Amino acid sequence: MKILILKPSSLGDVIQALPVLRLLKLHFRDAEIFWWIDSALAPLLEGDPDLAGVVRFERKRWGKPQHWPEMLGSIRWLRGQNFDLVIDLQCLARSGAFAWLARGKFLVGLDEIREGARGFYDVAVPRKSFHTHAVDWYLTVLPQLGVPVHENFNWLAERPEISAAVKLKWKTNSTKWIAIQPGARWDNKRWPVEKFSQLVLLFAEKFPEVRFAILGGAEDMPLGEAISRAQSSRSLNLCGEISLPEMVEWIRLCDLMITNDTGPMHVAAALGKPLVALFGPTEPTRTGPYGQLDNVLRIDLPCSPCLKSYCTWKTPLECLDSIAPVKVFERARKQLDSRA
């Protein structure tokens, strides 16, 4: 049996979709499963024990006419695989079209009306309600295929070589680490960087043994530098310095994560890592840290959650600015105490 899963982006969405892969492989043990993913995220899944292969979606390249022959070659390859089952978890016109062009024997996708992708599917699976979590929505495709849904799977398996390399390079052993994630795709999902700095100072005063691993992409380097200055001897600014697999292993070795609503937050949730998540414009019941919604901090305002990438409230970004560092510290301290 051959199966194709389409979930090209984003990082958090791919992480939240992984239970579908795990349960498919547990049920169809001999199946060859492939994952269609944005090339920027491909390292996250390459070498995954449940995948027969990763199919790269070159979103940026294929937007230019000179690279269309390359895109057509990828479509021909997909058709040549004769997939028995194709699952589109992206539910956009682009992914729906690629799923249809793959010519699988059966195509199932999510029922999302934004771009009409459901017109490509043999079966479209609706979201039970507005507040249904993304993970639970993705999992609803499985009963359509006769696959039981349960929690007996390993969401993100450790990569021993990468884990060992991380520990060796940064001398992480015998240290209590707190991961800090100050960036996010939307500016209005970012808790102010000066509040992260204040939080680090609070921790440094009460927990002298703690060090801070500041995570993020290259675009987050200024945020990491600003936070590092608050406690330069105990902070490690990793923004732009680590790969996706290294980021996963960094979060795995940390004792706690404090994070905005962004992809690495979902990595921490998948690993069962204690966390404190700071939410403003987005709805945690839909896209919060799965299994840890009690660890979300947010302020009730008439405008929140607005689900917008820009702020129109009379007091800009009040939903995040109003979350006090001491409140975050107290919640995080409870997490550390319970872990101890």
Secondary structure as UniProt FT lines:
FT   STRAND          2..6
FT   HELIX           11..27
FT   TURN            29..30
FT   STRAND          32..38
FT   HELIX           39..41
FT   HELIX           42..45
FT   TURN            46..47
FT   TURN            49..50
FT   STRAND          53..57
FT   TURN            59..60
FT   HELIX           61..63
FT   HELIX           65..67
FT   HELIX           68..80
FT   STRAND          85..88
FT   HELIX           93..101
FT   TURN            102..103
FT   STRAND          107..111
FT   HELIX           117..120
FT   STRAND          123..126
FT   TURN            130..131
FT   HELIX           134..139
FT   TURN            140..142
FT   HELIX           143..145
FT   HELIX           160..170
FT   TURN            173..174
FT   STRAND          176..181
FT   HELIX           187..189
FT   HELIX           193..206
FT   TURN            208..209
FT   STRAND          210..214
FT   HELIX           218..220
FT   HELIX           221..230
FT   HELIX           232..234
FT   STRAND          235..237
FT   TURN            239..241
FT   HELIX           244..253
FT   STRAND          256..260
FT   HELIX           263..270
FT   TURN            271..272
FT   STRAND          275..278
FT   HELIX           284..287
FT   TURN            290..291
FT   HELIX           293..295
FT   STRAND          296..297
FT   TURN            302..303
FT   TURN            316..317
FT   HELIX           318..321
FT   HELIX           325..339
//
